[in-house]
Amino acid sequence: MSFLQIVEGPLFWVAAAVFVLGALWRVGGLIAMKRRRDIAPPTGSAAAGFIRGNLRHFLPRAAFARRTWIHLVGGYGFHLGLFVLLLFAAPHVAFLDKRILGFSWPALPRWAFILVAEIAFAGLIILWVRRISEPVMRLISDADDHVGSWLTFLVMLSGCFALQQSHDALRATHMFLVDIWLLYFPFSRLMHAFTFVLSRGHTGATYGRRGITP
């Protein structure tokens, strides 16, 4: 069995299982976590507050927009770009079709892939430069933040190198980094991709139950 077959076969399935089970364990733990009972009579809807709390944070408040526009541009550029690449890059569509789902959907044309990849790279670089250049961000950042950023960067970069499919070594390198990324994900702050909904929703539900509009 070649290295490519290993990283696309047994190692990938192990990494995928750790990713899924680890993510479910983390999210389930947050949901099951005991919280202090709020004995005050409700004056609003916690469910509506949960939804409003999530939607409200997708855009900054006007008072802070000027100070946070770099974070907003970088964050949306990276996260939306990565989402599009994961689901609509032609090699990913083909991989999901053949290995996991058994069906496919229209993939990005090559020019769109390049454009989206550049946006995602630019967003990730902006976020990391902000992390190491702003005093407060630098103070609250630790090794986990930097490892997650650099590992994601290397996965994306190796994916671009493997796009031409000119050599199996490039594809194997990309898949090996993907496997490492999947194994690392549930035990790192990359989990915010799932937990941000619960975090924002919990705050919004608390406010909503008390009749407060954040």
C-alpha positions in Angstrom: 0.0 0.0 0.0 1.4 3.4 -1.1 1.6 6.4 1.2 -1.1 8.1 -0.9 -3.4 5.1 -0.4 -2.7 5.1 3.4 -3.5 8.8 3.8 -6.6 8.6 1.6 -7.7 5.3 3.1 -7.1 4.0 6.6 -5.6 7.2 8.1 -8.3 9.4 6.6 -11.1 7.2 8.0 -9.4 7.2 11.5 -9.0 11.0 11.3 -12.6 11.5 10.1 -13.9 9.3 12.9 -11.9 11.3 15.5 -13.1 14.5 14.0 -16.8 13.5 14.1 -16.8 11.8 17.5 -14.6 14.5 19.1 -16.8 17.3 17.7 -20.0 15.5 19.0 -18.4 15.0 22.4 -17.4 18.7 22.7 -20.7 20.0 21.5 -22.7 17.4 23.6 -20.6 18.4 26.7 -21.5 22.0 26.3 -25.2 21.2 25.8 -25.3 18.9 28.8 -23.3 21.3 31.1 -25.2 22.2 34.2 -26.2 25.8 34.6 -27.5 27.9 37.5 -31.2 28.0 37.4 -32.7 31.4 36.6 -35.5 31.8 39.2 -36.6 35.2 37.9 -39.9 35.1 36.1 -39.3 35.3 32.3 -40.3 38.5 30.5 -39.4 37.5 27.0 -38.6 34.5 24.8 -35.3 32.7 25.3 -35.7 30.9 21.9 -36.1 34.2 20.1 -33.2 35.5 22.0 -31.1 32.5 21.0 -31.8 33.2 17.3 -31.4 37.0 17.7 -28.1 36.5 19.6 -26.6 34.6 16.7 -27.9 36.8 13.9 -26.9 40.0 15.7 -23.2 39.2 15.9 -22.8 38.7 12.1 -22.4 42.4 11.8 -20.6 44.8 14.1 -22.3 47.6 15.9 -22.0 50.9 14.2 -20.0 52.3 17.1 -17.3 49.7 16.7 -17.4 49.2 12.9 -14.6 51.6 12.2 -12.3 49.9 14.7 -13.1 46.3 13.7 -13.4 46.6 9.9 -10.1 44.7 9.3 -11.2 41.8 11.5 -14.6 41.9 9.7 -13.1 41.8 6.2 -10.5 39.2 7.1 -12.9 37.0 9.0 -15.6 36.9 6.3 -13.0 36.6 3.5 -11.4 33.6 5.2 -14.4 31.7 6.6 -16.6 32.1 3.5 -13.8 31.4 1.2 -12.8 28.2 3.1 -16.4 27.1 3.2 -16.8 27.5 -0.6 -13.5 25.7 -1.3 -14.4 22.8 1.0 -17.7 22.2 -0.7 -17.3 23.4 -4.3 -13.7 22.8 -5.3 -13.7 20.2 -8.1 -11.3 17.7 -6.4 -13.4 17.9 -3.2 -16.6 17.4 -5.0 -15.1 14.3 -6.7 -13.7 13.0 -3.5 -17.0 13.3 -1.6 -18.8 11.7 -4.5 -16.5 8.7 -4.8 -15.5 8.1 -1.2 -18.3 9.3 1.0 -21.6 10.5 -0.4 -22.1 8.7 -3.7 -23.5 11.8 -5.4 -22.1 15.1 -6.6 -23.1 18.7 -7.5 -21.7 21.4 -9.8 -18.1 22.4 -8.9 -16.4 25.7 -9.2 -14.7 26.5 -12.6 -10.9 26.9 -12.3 -11.0 30.7 -12.4 -13.5 30.8 -9.6 -11.4 28.4 -7.5 -8.4 30.6 -7.9 -10.3 33.7 -7.0 -11.9 32.2 -3.9 -8.6 30.7 -2.8 -6.9 34.1 -3.0 -9.7 35.6 -0.9 -9.5 32.9 1.7 -5.7 33.2 1.9 -5.8 36.9 2.2 -8.4 36.7 5.0 -6.4 34.1 6.9 -3.2 36.2 6.6 -5.0 39.3 7.7 -6.4 37.6 10.8 -3.0 36.1 11.8 -1.1 39.4 11.2 -3.7 41.1 13.4 -3.2 38.4 16.0 0.6 39.0 16.3 0.5 42.8 15.8 -2.2 44.1 18.1 -1.1 44.2 21.7 -4.4 42.8 23.2 -4.7 40.1 20.6 -1.1 39.1 21.1 -1.6 38.9 24.8 -4.7 36.6 24.7 -3.3 34.4 21.9 -1.4 31.2 22.8 0.2 28.3 20.9 -3.1 26.7 20.0 -4.2 29.8 18.1 -1.0 29.9 16.0 -0.9 26.1 15.4 -4.5 26.2 14.2 -3.8 29.1 11.8 -0.7 27.7 10.4 -2.0 24.2 10.0 -5.1 25.5 8.1 -2.7 27.6 6.0 -0.6 24.6 5.1 -3.7 22.5 4.3 -4.9 25.2 1.9 -1.5 25.8 0.4 -0.8 22.1 -0.2 -4.3 21.8 -1.8 -3.4 24.5 -4.3 -0.2 22.7 -5.1 -2.1 19.4 -5.6 -4.8 21.0 -7.8 -2.9 20.2 -11.0 -2.6 16.5 -10.0 0.8 16.5 -11.6 2.4 14.3 -9.0 1.0 11.8 -6.4 3.4 13.2 -3.8 1.6 16.6 -3.8 -1.7 15.0 -3.4 -0.4 12.7 -0.6 1.1 15.7 1.2 -2.2 17.5 1.0 -4.2 14.5 2.3 -1.6 13.9 5.1 -2.0 17.5 6.3 -5.8 17.2 6.0 -5.7 14.1 8.2 -3.6 15.9 10.8 -6.0 18.9 10.7 -9.0 16.6 11.3 -7.3 14.9 14.2 -6.3 18.3 15.7 -9.6 20.0 15.2 -11.8 18.7 18.0 -9.2 19.4 20.7 -8.4 23.0 19.6 -10.0 26.3 19.3 -10.9 25.4 15.7 -14.0 24.0 17.4 -15.4 27.5 17.4 -16.7 26.6 13.9 -19.4 24.7 15.8 -19.5 26.1 19.3 -19.9 29.8 18.3 -23.6 29.1 17.7 -24.0 27.8 21.2 -22.0 30.6 22.8 -23.8 33.4 21.1 -27.1 31.7 21.5 -26.7 31.2 25.2 -26.0 34.9 25.7 -28.9 35.8 23.5 -31.3 33.4 25.2 -30.3 34.9 28.6 -31.1 38.4 27.4 -34.2 37.3 25.6 -35.6 35.6 28.7 -35.1 38.8 30.6 -36.7 40.9 27.8 -33.5 42.6 26.9 -32.7 43.3 23.3 -28.9 43.2 22.9 
